[in-house]
């Protein structure tokens, strides 16, 4: 049903009338066309071209590096897991952008100010600006400069004041508006070409610039389901964007390499601390043995004591390894309790296999900590995923603390047992002669420290090998270059089409609203849409020709229109010999009198004896057009002062008589409703073939409605607009 109503509404809409209305307001569309074309020309002429470049990097999948630690000893120190979504957050973070800006030379931008547009001079400026690093600017500063010669220049805050600016020398430090600067000429300086040109430079606040690049950089996987990350950046100075994209990819890879090597680095630092202690003990042991040998020259006695050394060394080695394991657990526990998760390392230094739950717990904790750091760059503290990750990290840390505390107790118990065994052995050694006993102790301690030192060197070598063989989690497969550049600025044809389309659409909407919401009569369809009363004819507008058109301009289009109406009325009255026509309207000024006079003239010209009645007793005016007076008229007859014949006046037009309104009575409506009005029409209909009544507007008074009882045809005049 709704669809049918919609179809009916579309079919009933008068598109021809709308088209005619559009043509009527053609000048609006012409103005819109001129404005749209002018705006488009200005935009195309003065717009700065924008280019887009990109670079591509291949990222390791989340679990692509798993398994390598099973084949290469020590590689568990650098195996990492990553997710592309986290990597995107890391790359687009403010800290990353700020770090990259320190790598590229974006501290000062240079511009060539032309008459039409300003062009950036990236790496092509005829001068460079050296700023004082100790004088940090809190915001970006913009200066305008004119080079006088190869020795001096003029500087100002804006282009308008450049001629009255301050003059300074090249290669000399100066302070201008709070900034300490030194300007130097470059190889791009050509004295004849820059003497009259105006340049500008902006000293950038890199913190604010990092925010801009953070919003400008675009990161996406290409293809969508791959691990290839595409770095895209747009700007008017394409070489600058190429340099930034390449610097960003390089810095990201470098950071990833440092991050994945951190565990191995922490391991090496811990081993180095242990090596320093053992090396110090070795030196002390060597000196003690040398001193002992210098005092005791009985080599045979010393050789006999060698049978006690292997047994003693076995317990001491176990004791030192267990003590090292205890120190490891104690160090890890201390870092956990202080939340120094960046300094934790995987326990490959002690006898813990990768299948051990402790190994897995530490590895998982390191992964969670890495994810938390990366998610912190792209999520707020109130983010649900971030909160859940922090809770999981805290739970895993507490579980790991409990496990390590348990391992500490077990290791401490083992140390105590080994200590007892060493004490028992010391008792047996004490039974030997003093020299032999002392030598056994010294040699035993030296060999233990030496073996443990070699053990630590081996572990350090494994960690260093893992660090050296570590590869980044990403690699550049397509750097940004001139071959990756595409134009993404405005296209002239599109600009003209869009702007002209919008410009033409505005007057179209205006005219459409005027058409849909207009309360004035503009077309025949406006009348036909609100009433079923037939339209008998249309009369064109007449300017400065008076009301007697058929007399003064008998061959005009308006005169023909009245003749056409006369013919149509004949069809309505069905060829009656005598009939009465009443003409009225809604308000005054719609052309009732004009139509009454000319329609009556049309009938008179055709040979019909016609009477024109001025029935508007309130505003008599119809007599003026015939150069008659209003001393007597209809009101005179109705009050009985004049007879029918006396009230009638003849006009200059043959067959046309007039009875004007007459003197204005105090009660027009009451006079019209008297029997004298019936008597008037009875006499008039006996004499005249056609009677035309010019009435007051029915929208204001009721006179016209009262007179319809005497008419055969009622004509309602509607004026355009």
C-alpha positions as CSV (number, residue, x, y, z in Angstrom):
1,X,0.0,0.0,0.0
2,X,2.8,2.4,0.9
3,X,4.6,1.5,-2.3
4,X,1.4,2.3,-4.3
5,X,1.1,5.7,-2.5
6,X,4.7,6.5,-3.3
7,X,4.1,5.7,-7.0
8,X,1.0,7.8,-7.1
9,X,2.8,10.7,-5.4
10,X,5.6,10.5,-8.0
11,X,3.1,10.4,-10.8
12,X,1.1,13.4,-9.5
13,X,4.2,15.5,-9.1
14,X,4.4,18.1,-11.8
15,X,8.0,17.9,-13.1
16,X,7.2,20.2,-16.0
17,X,6.1,22.9,-13.7
18,X,9.3,22.4,-11.6
19,X,11.3,22.6,-14.8
20,X,9.6,25.8,-15.8
21,X,10.3,27.2,-12.4
22,X,14.0,26.3,-12.7
23,X,14.1,28.1,-16.1
24,X,12.5,31.2,-14.5
25,X,15.4,31.4,-12.0
26,X,18.1,30.7,-14.6
27,X,20.1,33.6,-13.4
28,X,20.6,31.8,-10.0
29,X,22.1,28.9,-11.8
30,X,24.3,31.2,-13.9
31,X,25.6,32.9,-10.8
32,X,26.2,29.5,-9.1
33,X,28.1,28.2,-12.2
34,X,30.4,31.3,-12.2
35,X,31.1,31.0,-8.5
36,X,31.7,27.2,-8.7
37,X,34.1,27.6,-11.6
38,X,35.9,30.5,-9.9
39,X,36.4,28.5,-6.7
40,X,37.6,25.5,-8.6
41,X,40.1,27.5,-10.6
42,X,41.5,29.1,-7.5
43,X,41.8,25.8,-5.7
44,X,43.5,24.0,-8.6
45,X,45.7,27.0,-9.4
46,X,47.0,27.6,-5.8
47,X,46.7,24.2,-4.2
48,X,49.9,22.5,-3.0
49,X,50.4,19.0,-4.6
50,X,50.3,16.1,-2.2
51,X,52.1,12.9,-2.7
52,X,52.1,9.6,-0.9
53,X,54.9,7.1,-0.3
54,X,55.2,3.8,1.5
55,X,57.7,1.2,2.7
56,X,57.1,-2.4,3.6
57,X,58.6,-4.5,6.4
58,X,58.1,-8.2,7.0
59,X,57.3,-9.1,10.7
60,X,57.7,-12.4,12.3
61,X,54.5,-14.2,13.1
62,X,53.5,-14.6,16.7
63,X,55.1,-18.0,17.1
64,X,57.5,-18.1,14.1
65,X,60.6,-18.2,16.3
66,X,59.4,-21.0,18.6
67,X,61.5,-24.1,18.5
68,X,64.9,-22.6,17.7
69,X,65.9,-22.8,21.4
70,X,65.6,-26.5,21.2
71,X,68.4,-26.8,18.6
72,X,70.8,-24.0,19.5
73,X,72.0,-23.7,23.1
74,X,71.3,-20.2,24.5
75,X,68.7,-19.2,21.8
76,X,66.0,-19.4,24.4
77,X,67.4,-16.1,25.6
78,X,66.3,-14.2,22.4
79,X,63.2,-16.1,21.2
80,X,60.3,-13.6,21.2
81,X,56.7,-13.6,20.4
82,X,54.8,-10.7,18.9
83,X,51.5,-9.8,17.5
84,X,51.0,-7.4,14.6
85,X,48.3,-5.5,16.3
86,X,50.7,-4.8,19.2
87,X,53.5,-3.9,16.8
88,X,51.2,-1.3,15.1
89,X,50.6,0.3,18.5
90,X,54.3,0.4,19.2
91,X,55.2,1.9,15.9
92,X,52.5,4.6,16.0
93,X,53.3,5.5,19.6
94,X,54.4,9.0,20.5
95,X,57.7,7.7,22.0
96,X,58.6,6.0,18.7
97,X,57.8,9.2,16.6
98,X,59.8,11.3,19.0
99,X,62.8,8.9,18.8
100,X,62.7,8.9,15.0
101,X,62.6,12.7,14.9
102,X,65.9,12.7,16.8
103,X,67.4,10.6,14.0
104,X,66.2,12.8,11.1
105,X,67.1,16.4,10.5
106,X,63.6,17.9,11.1
107,X,64.6,20.6,13.6
108,X,64.2,23.4,11.0
109,X,62.0,23.6,7.9
110,X,62.9,26.0,5.1
111,X,60.5,27.6,2.6
112,X,60.6,29.6,-0.6
113,X,57.9,32.3,-0.5
114,X,56.6,32.9,-4.0
115,X,54.0,35.3,-5.3
116,X,51.5,32.5,-5.8
117,X,52.4,29.8,-3.3
118,X,55.0,28.8,-0.8
119,X,57.3,25.8,-1.5
120,X,59.3,23.9,1.1
121,X,63.0,23.6,0.4
122,X,63.9,20.2,1.9
123,X,67.6,19.7,1.6
124,X,67.7,22.4,-1.1
125,X,67.8,25.6,1.0
126,X,70.5,28.2,0.2
127,X,71.1,28.5,3.9
128,X,70.9,26.5,7.1
129,X,70.0,27.5,10.6
130,X,72.0,26.2,13.6
131,X,70.1,26.5,16.9
132,X,71.5,26.5,20.4
133,X,70.6,23.2,21.9
134,X,70.8,24.7,25.4
135,X,68.1,27.2,24.5
136,X,65.1,24.9,24.1
137,X,62.1,26.5,22.4
138,X,58.8,25.7,24.0
139,X,56.9,26.2,20.8
140,X,57.6,26.4,17.1
141,X,58.9,29.7,15.8
142,X,58.5,31.1,12.3
143,X,60.8,33.7,10.7
144,X,61.0,35.4,7.3
145,X,64.4,36.1,5.7
146,X,65.8,38.0,2.8
147,X,69.4,37.5,1.7
148,X,71.2,40.7,0.8
149,X,74.5,39.2,-0.3
150,X,76.8,36.4,0.7
151,X,77.7,38.1,3.9
152,X,74.4,39.5,5.4
153,X,70.7,39.0,5.5
154,X,67.5,40.7,6.9
155,X,65.2,38.8,9.3
156,X,61.7,39.6,10.4
157,X,58.6,38.0,12.0
158,X,56.5,38.2,8.9
159,X,56.7,39.0,5.2
160,X,55.1,42.4,5.5
161,X,57.9,43.7,7.8
162,X,60.8,42.1,6.0
163,X,62.1,45.4,4.5
164,X,62.2,47.0,8.0
165,X,63.6,43.9,9.7
166,X,66.9,43.5,11.5
167,X,70.2,42.8,9.6
168,X,72.7,40.2,10.7
169,X,75.8,38.5,9.4
170,X,76.2,34.9,8.2
171,X,78.3,32.6,10.4
172,X,77.9,34.8,13.4
173,X,75.8,33.9,16.4
174,X,72.9,36.3,17.2
175,X,69.8,36.4,19.3
176,X,66.5,37.2,17.7
177,X,63.2,37.2,19.6
178,X,64.6,35.0,22.3
179,X,66.2,32.4,19.9
180,X,70.0,32.0,19.7
181,X,70.8,31.3,16.0
182,X,73.6,31.0,13.5
183,X,72.9,31.1,9.8
184,X,75.3,29.6,7.2
185,X,75.1,29.5,3.4
186,X,75.0,26.1,1.6
187,X,76.1,24.8,-1.8
188,X,72.6,25.7,-3.1
189,X,73.3,29.4,-2.6
190,X,73.5,31.4,-5.9
191,X,73.9,35.1,-5.2
192,X,72.2,36.3,-8.4
193,X,69.2,34.1,-7.9
194,X,68.3,34.9,-4.3
195,X,69.0,38.6,-3.9
196,X,65.3,39.7,-4.3
197,X,63.7,36.5,-3.0
198,X,62.0,36.0,0.3
199,X,62.6,32.9,2.3
200,X,61.3,31.6,5.6
201,X,62.2,29.0,8.1
202,X,60.4,27.5,11.1
203,X,62.2,26.2,14.2
204,X,60.1,23.2,15.2
205,X,59.1,21.9,18.5
206,X,59.9,18.3,18.0
207,X,57.4,17.2,20.7
208,X,54.5,18.8,18.9
209,X,55.9,17.6,15.5
210,X,55.9,14.0,16.9
211,X,52.2,14.3,17.6
212,X,51.5,15.4,14.1
213,X,53.4,12.5,12.6
214,X,51.7,10.2,15.0
215,X,48.4,11.1,13.5
216,X,49.7,11.2,9.9
217,X,51.4,7.8,9.7
218,X,49.3,5.0,8.3
219,X,50.0,1.4,9.1
220,X,48.2,-1.6,7.5
221,X,49.0,-5.2,6.5
222,X,49.4,-5.7,2.8
223,X,48.0,-8.2,1.8
224,X,45.4,-7.9,4.7
225,X,46.0,-11.4,6.1
226,X,49.8,-11.3,5.8
227,X,52.6,-10.4,8.2
228,X,53.8,-7.6,5.8
229,X,53.3,-4.2,7.4
230,X,53.0,-1.2,5.1
231,X,54.1,2.2,6.4
232,X,52.4,5.0,4.4
233,X,52.8,8.8,4.7
234,X,51.5,11.7,2.7
235,X,52.8,15.2,2.3
236,X,53.8,18.0,-0.1
237,X,57.5,17.4,0.2
238,X,57.9,13.8,-0.9
239,X,61.6,13.4,-0.1
240,X,61.0,14.4,3.5
241,X,58.2,11.8,3.8
242,X,60.5,9.1,2.2
243,X,63.2,9.9,4.7
244,X,60.8,9.7,7.7
245,X,59.3,6.4,6.6
246,X,62.7,4.8,6.1
247,X,63.9,6.2,9.4
248,X,60.8,4.9,11.2
249,X,61.2,1.4,9.8
250,X,64.9,1.3,10.7
251,X,64.3,2.6,14.2
252,X,61.5,0.0,14.8
253,X,63.8,-2.8,13.7
254,X,66.6,-1.6,15.9
255,X,64.3,-1.3,18.9
256,X,63.0,-4.8,18.3
257,X,66.5,-6.1,18.1
258,X,67.5,-4.4,21.4
259,X,64.3,-5.6,23.0
260,X,64.8,-9.3,22.0
261,X,68.5,-9.1,23.1
262,X,67.7,-7.6,26.5
263,X,67.4,-11.0,28.2
264,X,70.8,-12.2,26.9
265,X,72.3,-8.8,27.9
266,X,70.9,-9.2,31.5
267,X,72.4,-12.8,31.6
268,X,75.8,-11.6,30.5
269,X,75.7,-8.8,33.2
270,X,74.9,-11.3,35.9
271,X,77.6,-13.7,34.8
272,X,80.2,-10.9,34.6
273,X,79.5,-10.0,38.2
274,X,80.0,-13.6,39.3
275,X,83.2,-13.8,37.2
276,X,84.7,-10.8,38.9
277,X,84.2,-12.5,42.3
278,X,85.6,-15.9,41.1
279,X,88.6,-14.2,39.4
280,X,89.4,-12.3,42.5
281,X,89.4,-15.6,44.5
282,X,91.6,-17.3,41.9
283,X,94.2,-14.6,42.2
284,X,94.2,-15.0,45.9
285,X,94.4,-18.8,45.6
286,X,97.3,-18.7,43.2
287,X,99.3,-16.4,45.5
288,X,98.6,-18.6,48.5
289,X,99.9,-21.7,46.6
290,X,103.0,-19.9,45.4
291,X,103.8,-18.8,48.9
292,X,103.3,-22.3,50.2
293,X,105.6,-23.9,47.6
294,X,108.3,-21.4,48.3
295,X,108.3,-22.4,52.0
296,X,108.0,-26.2,51.4
297,X,110.4,-27.9,49.1
298,X,109.6,-31.5,49.9
299,X,107.8,-32.4,46.6
300,X,107.5,-36.1,47.5
301,X,105.4,-35.3,50.6
302,X,103.2,-33.1,48.5
303,X,102.7,-35.7,45.8
304,X,101.4,-38.2,48.4
305,X,98.6,-35.9,49.4
306,X,97.1,-35.8,45.9
307,X,94.9,-38.8,46.7
308,X,92.8,-36.6,49.0
309,X,92.1,-33.9,46.4
310,X,89.5,-35.6,44.0
311,X,87.2,-36.5,46.8
312,X,87.4,-33.0,48.3
313,X,86.9,-31.3,44.9
314,X,83.7,-33.3,44.2
315,X,82.0,-31.9,47.3
316,X,83.3,-28.4,46.7
317,X,82.2,-28.3,43.1
318,X,78.7,-29.3,44.1
319,X,78.8,-26.7,46.9
320,X,79.8,-23.9,44.5
321,X,77.3,-24.8,41.8
322,X,74.6,-25.0,44.4
323,X,75.7,-21.7,45.9
324,X,75.6,-20.2,42.4
325,X,72.1,-21.6,41.9
326,X,71.1,-20.1,45.2
327,X,72.5,-16.7,44.2
328,X,70.6,-16.9,40.9
329,X,67.3,-17.6,42.7
330,X,68.0,-14.8,45.2
331,X,68.8,-12.3,42.4
332,X,65.6,-13.2,40.4
333,X,63.5,-13.0,43.6
334,X,64.9,-9.6,44.4
335,X,64.1,-8.2,40.9
336,X,60.6,-9.7,41.1
337,X,59.8,-8.1,44.4
338,X,61.1,-4.7,43.1
339,X,59.1,-5.2,39.9
340,X,62.3,-4.9,37.8
341,X,60.9,-7.2,35.2
342,X,63.1,-5.7,32.4
343,X,66.2,-7.1,34.3
344,X,65.0,-10.7,34.7
345,X,66.7,-13.4,32.6
346,X,65.8,-17.0,31.7
347,X,67.5,-19.6,34.0
348,X,69.7,-21.3,31.4
349,X,72.7,-20.7,33.6
350,X,71.7,-23.4,36.1
351,X,70.5,-27.0,35.7
352,X,67.0,-26.1,34.6
353,X,65.6,-27.5,31.4
354,X,63.3,-25.7,29.1
355,X,60.6,-28.2,30.1
356,X,60.9,-27.2,33.8
357,X,57.8,-25.3,35.1
358,X,60.1,-22.6,36.5
359,X,61.6,-22.0,33.1
360,X,58.2,-21.7,31.5
361,X,56.9,-19.4,34.2
362,X,59.7,-17.0,33.8
363,X,59.4,-17.1,30.0
364,X,55.6,-16.4,30.3
365,X,56.2,-13.6,32.7
366,X,58.6,-11.9,30.3
367,X,56.1,-12.3,27.5
368,X,53.3,-10.8,29.5
369,X,55.6,-7.9,30.6
370,X,56.5,-7.2,27.0
371,X,52.8,-7.2,25.9
372,X,52.0,-4.9,28.8
373,X,54.6,-2.4,27.7
374,X,53.4,-2.4,24.1
375,X,49.7,-2.2,24.9
376,X,50.4,0.7,27.3
377,X,51.4,2.7,24.2
378,X,48.0,2.3,22.5
379,X,45.5,1.8,25.3
380,X,44.4,3.9,28.2
381,X,44.6,2.8,31.8
382,X,40.9,2.1,31.9
383,X,41.0,-0.2,28.9
384,X,39.5,-3.6,29.8
385,X,42.1,-5.6,27.9
386,X,44.9,-3.6,29.5
387,X,43.5,-4.1,33.0
388,X,43.1,-7.9,32.5
389,X,46.7,-8.1,31.3
390,X,48.0,-6.2,34.3
391,X,46.0,-8.6,36.6
392,X,47.3,-11.6,34.8
393,X,50.8,-10.2,35.1
394,X,50.5,-9.7,38.8
395,X,49.1,-13.2,39.4
396,X,51.9,-14.8,37.4
397,X,54.5,-12.7,39.3
398,X,53.1,-13.8,42.7
399,X,53.1,-17.4,41.6
400,X,56.6,-17.2,40.4
401,X,57.8,-15.5,43.6
402,X,56.2,-18.4,45.6
403,X,57.9,-21.0,43.3
404,X,61.4,-19.3,43.6
405,X,61.0,-19.0,47.4
406,X,60.4,-22.7,47.5
407,X,63.4,-23.4,45.3
408,X,65.5,-21.2,47.6
409,X,64.5,-23.3,50.6
410,X,65.4,-26.5,48.7
411,X,68.7,-25.1,47.5
412,X,69.6,-23.8,51.0
413,X,68.9,-27.3,52.4
414,X,71.2,-28.8,49.8
415,X,73.9,-26.2,50.7
416,X,73.7,-27.2,54.3
417,X,74.1,-30.9,53.5
418,X,77.2,-30.2,51.3
419,X,78.6,-28.1,54.1
420,X,78.4,-31.0,56.5
421,X,80.1,-33.3,54.1
422,X,82.9,-30.8,53.5
423,X,83.3,-30.4,57.3
424,X,83.7,-34.2,57.6
425,X,86.3,-34.2,54.9
426,X,88.1,-31.3,56.6
427,X,88.3,-33.5,59.7
428,X,90.0,-36.3,57.8
429,X,92.4,-33.9,56.2
430,X,93.3,-32.6,59.6
431,X,94.7,-36.0,60.5
432,X,97.4,-35.5,57.8
433,X,100.6,-33.7,58.6
434,X,100.3,-30.0,58.7
435,X,102.1,-29.3,55.4
436,X,100.2,-32.0,53.5
437,X,96.8,-30.9,54.9
438,X,97.4,-27.2,54.2
439,X,98.5,-28.0,50.6
440,X,95.4,-30.1,49.9
441,X,93.2,-27.3,51.1
442,X,94.9,-24.7,48.9
443,X,95.1,-26.9,45.8
444,X,91.5,-28.0,46.3
445,X,90.2,-24.4,46.5
446,X,92.2,-23.3,43.5
447,X,91.0,-26.2,41.3
448,X,87.4,-25.5,42.4
449,X,87.5,-21.8,41.6
450,X,89.3,-22.5,38.3
451,X,86.7,-25.1,37.2
452,X,83.9,-22.8,38.3
453,X,85.5,-19.9,36.4
454,X,85.6,-22.0,33.3
455,X,82.0,-22.9,33.8
456,X,81.0,-19.3,34.0
457,X,83.0,-18.5,30.9
458,X,81.2,-21.2,29.0
459,X,77.8,-19.8,30.1
460,X,78.8,-16.3,29.2
461,X,80.0,-17.5,25.8
462,X,76.6,-19.2,25.2
463,X,74.8,-16.0,26.1
464,X,77.1,-13.9,24.0
465,X,76.6,-16.2,21.1
466,X,72.9,-16.0,21.5
467,X,73.1,-12.2,21.6
468,X,75.3,-12.1,18.5
469,X,73.2,-14.5,16.5
470,X,70.0,-12.7,17.4
471,X,68.1,-11.5,14.4
472,X,65.5,-8.7,14.4
473,X,61.8,-9.5,14.5
474,X,61.3,-7.6,11.3
475,X,63.2,-6.7,8.1
476,X,62.7,-4.1,5.4
477,X,61.6,-5.8,2.2
478,X,60.7,-2.5,0.3
479,X,62.1,0.8,1.4
480,X,60.4,4.0,0.6
481,X,61.8,5.6,-2.6
482,X,60.9,7.5,-5.7
483,X,59.4,4.3,-7.1
484,X,56.9,4.0,-4.2
485,X,55.5,7.6,-4.7
486,X,52.0,8.2,-6.0
487,X,50.1,11.5,-6.4
488,X,47.2,11.8,-4.0
489,X,46.4,15.5,-4.3
490,X,43.5,17.1,-5.9
491,X,42.5,16.2,-9.5
492,X,41.4,19.2,-11.6
493,X,38.5,17.4,-13.3
494,X,37.2,16.1,-10.0
495,X,37.5,19.5,-8.3
496,X,35.6,21.2,-11.1
497,X,32.9,18.5,-11.1
498,X,32.4,18.6,-7.4
499,X,32.5,22.3,-6.9
500,X,30.3,23.1,-9.9
501,X,27.9,20.3,-8.9
502,X,27.6,21.7,-5.3
503,X,27.2,25.2,-6.7
504,X,24.4,24.2,-9.0
505,X,22.8,22.0,-6.3
506,X,22.3,25.0,-4.0
507,X,20.0,27.0,-6.3
508,X,18.3,23.8,-7.3
509,X,17.4,23.2,-3.7
510,X,16.4,26.8,-3.2
511,X,14.1,26.7,-6.2
512,X,12.8,23.3,-5.2
513,X,11.9,24.5,-1.7
514,X,10.3,27.6,-3.2
515,X,8.3,25.3,-5.5
516,X,7.2,22.8,-2.8
517,X,6.5,25.3,0.0
518,X,5.2,28.3,-2.1
519,X,1.7,29.5,-1.1
520,X,1.4,31.7,-4.2
521,X,-0.2,30.8,-7.5
522,X,2.4,30.4,-10.1
523,X,1.1,27.9,-12.6
524,X,-2.2,26.5,-13.7
525,X,-1.2,23.3,-12.0
526,X,-1.2,25.1,-8.7
527,X,-4.9,25.8,-9.1
528,X,-5.7,22.4,-10.5
529,X,-4.0,20.7,-7.5
530,X,-6.3,22.3,-4.9
531,X,-9.7,22.5,-6.7
532,X,-11.8,20.7,-9.3
533,X,-13.3,23.9,-10.6
534,X,-12.5,24.2,-14.3
535,X,-10.1,26.9,-15.6
536,X,-11.9,28.8,-18.3
537,X,-9.0,30.8,-19.5
538,X,-5.8,32.7,-18.7
539,X,-5.0,36.3,-19.2
540,X,-1.5,37.7,-19.6
541,X,-0.1,40.6,-17.7
542,X,-0.7,44.0,-19.1
543,X,1.6,47.0,-18.3
544,X,0.6,50.6,-18.8
545,X,-2.2,50.0,-21.3
546,X,-5.2,50.8,-19.0
547,X,-8.2,48.5,-18.5
548,X,-9.7,49.0,-22.0
549,X,-7.5,46.5,-23.8
550,X,-10.0,45.3,-26.3
551,X,-10.7,48.9,-27.3
552,X,-7.2,50.2,-27.3
553,X,-5.3,47.0,-28.4
554,X,-7.9,44.9,-30.2
555,X,-5.2,42.6,-31.8
556,X,-3.1,42.0,-28.7
557,X,-2.7,38.6,-27.1
558,X,-4.7,39.7,-24.1
559,X,-7.6,40.7,-26.3
560,X,-7.5,37.3,-27.9
561,X,-7.5,35.7,-24.5
562,X,-10.8,37.5,-23.6
563,X,-12.3,36.4,-26.9
564,X,-11.3,32.8,-26.0
565,X,-13.0,33.1,-22.6
566,X,-16.1,34.5,-24.3
567,X,-16.2,31.4,-26.5
568,X,-15.8,29.1,-23.5
569,X,-18.6,30.8,-21.6
570,X,-20.9,30.2,-24.6
571,X,-20.3,26.5,-24.1
572,X,-21.2,26.8,-20.4
573,X,-24.4,28.7,-21.0
574,X,-25.4,26.3,-23.8
575,X,-26.1,29.0,-26.4
576,X,-28.7,30.9,-24.1
577,X,-29.9,34.1,-25.7
578,X,-29.6,36.0,-22.4
579,X,-27.4,35.2,-19.4
580,X,-25.7,36.8,-16.4
581,X,-22.0,36.5,-15.6
582,X,-20.7,37.3,-12.1
583,X,-17.0,38.0,-11.6
584,X,-15.3,38.0,-8.2
585,X,-12.1,37.0,-6.4
586,X,-10.6,36.4,-2.9
587,X,-9.1,39.8,-2.3
588,X,-8.9,43.2,-4.0
589,X,-6.3,43.9,-6.7
590,X,-6.6,40.5,-8.4
591,X,-8.1,42.0,-11.6
592,X,-11.9,41.6,-11.3
593,X,-12.7,45.1,-12.7
594,X,-10.1,44.6,-15.5
595,X,-11.7,41.3,-16.5
596,X,-15.3,42.6,-16.1
597,X,-14.6,45.6,-18.4
598,X,-12.8,43.6,-21.1
599,X,-15.2,40.7,-21.1
600,X,-18.2,43.0,-21.4
601,X,-16.4,44.8,-24.2
602,X,-15.8,41.5,-25.9
603,X,-19.5,40.6,-25.9
604,X,-20.5,44.2,-27.0
605,X,-18.1,43.9,-30.0
606,X,-19.7,40.6,-30.9
607,X,-23.0,42.3,-31.2
608,X,-24.5,41.3,-27.9
609,X,-26.3,44.1,-26.0
610,X,-24.3,44.1,-22.8
611,X,-24.8,45.7,-19.4
612,X,-21.8,46.1,-17.1
613,X,-22.8,46.4,-13.4
614,X,-20.4,47.9,-10.9
615,X,-21.8,46.0,-7.9
616,X,-18.9,47.0,-5.5
617,X,-20.9,49.6,-3.6
618,X,-18.1,50.1,-1.1
619,X,-15.3,51.1,-3.6
620,X,-16.8,52.5,-6.8
621,X,-14.2,52.8,-9.5
622,X,-15.4,51.1,-12.7
623,X,-16.8,54.4,-14.2
624,X,-13.3,56.1,-14.4
625,X,-12.2,53.9,-17.3
626,X,-15.2,55.1,-19.4
627,X,-14.8,58.7,-18.5
628,X,-18.2,58.7,-16.7
629,X,-19.3,59.9,-13.3
630,X,-20.7,58.1,-10.3
631,X,-23.4,60.6,-9.3
632,X,-26.1,58.0,-10.0
633,X,-25.9,54.3,-10.2
634,X,-27.0,51.0,-8.6
635,X,-27.3,52.4,-5.1
636,X,-29.5,55.3,-6.5
637,X,-31.9,52.7,-8.0
638,X,-31.9,50.4,-4.9
639,X,-33.0,53.3,-2.6
640,X,-35.6,54.4,-5.1
641,X,-34.1,57.8,-6.0
642,X,-33.7,56.9,-9.7
643,X,-35.5,54.7,-12.1
644,X,-33.8,51.9,-14.1
645,X,-33.4,54.0,-17.2
646,X,-32.1,56.9,-15.2
647,X,-29.4,54.8,-13.5
648,X,-28.1,53.3,-16.7
649,X,-25.2,55.2,-18.6
650,X,-24.1,54.6,-22.1
651,X,-20.4,54.2,-23.0
652,X,-18.4,55.0,-26.1
653,X,-18.5,51.4,-27.1
654,X,-21.5,50.4,-29.1
655,X,-23.9,47.8,-27.4
656,X,-22.2,48.4,-24.0
657,X,-24.0,50.2,-21.2
658,X,-22.8,50.8,-17.7
659,X,-24.5,51.1,-14.3
660,X,-21.9,52.2,-11.8
661,X,-22.0,51.6,-8.1
662,X,-23.4,55.1,-7.4
663,X,-23.0,57.0,-4.1
664,X,-21.6,54.8,-1.3
665,X,-24.5,53.7,1.0
666,X,-24.1,53.0,4.7
667,X,-25.5,49.5,4.3
668,X,-24.4,47.9,1.0
669,X,-25.2,44.3,1.9
670,X,-28.7,45.1,3.1
671,X,-29.4,47.1,-0.1
672,X,-28.4,44.1,-2.3
673,X,-30.7,41.8,-0.4
674,X,-33.8,44.0,-1.0
675,X,-36.6,43.3,-3.5
676,X,-35.4,46.3,-5.6
677,X,-32.4,44.1,-6.6
678,X,-34.7,41.4,-7.9
679,X,-36.7,44.1,-9.8
680,X,-33.4,45.4,-11.2
681,X,-32.4,42.1,-12.7
682,X,-35.9,41.4,-14.0
683,X,-35.8,44.6,-16.0
684,X,-32.2,44.2,-17.1
685,X,-32.7,40.7,-18.4
686,X,-35.6,41.9,-20.6
687,X,-33.4,44.5,-22.3
688,X,-29.8,43.0,-22.4
689,X,-28.4,39.8,-23.9
690,X,-25.4,39.7,-21.5
691,X,-25.2,41.1,-18.0
692,X,-21.8,41.2,-16.3
693,X,-21.5,41.9,-12.6
694,X,-18.3,43.2,-11.1
695,X,-18.5,42.3,-7.4
696,X,-16.4,43.0,-4.3
697,X,-14.0,40.2,-3.2
698,X,-15.8,37.3,-1.5
699,X,-12.9,36.8,0.9
700,X,-13.6,40.2,2.5
701,X,-17.4,40.8,2.2
702,X,-20.5,38.7,1.4
703,X,-21.9,40.9,-1.4
704,X,-20.6,38.6,-4.1
705,X,-22.1,35.5,-2.5
706,X,-25.5,37.2,-2.3
707,X,-25.4,38.2,-6.0
708,X,-24.7,34.6,-7.2
709,X,-28.5,34.0,-7.0
710,X,-28.9,36.2,-10.1
711,X,-25.9,34.8,-12.2
712,X,-25.8,31.9,-14.6
713,X,-21.9,31.8,-14.7
714,X,-19.6,32.6,-11.8
715,X,-16.1,33.5,-12.7
716,X,-13.4,33.5,-10.0
717,X,-10.3,35.5,-10.8
718,X,-7.0,34.3,-9.4
719,X,-3.9,36.5,-10.0
720,X,-0.5,35.0,-10.5
721,X,1.8,35.4,-7.5
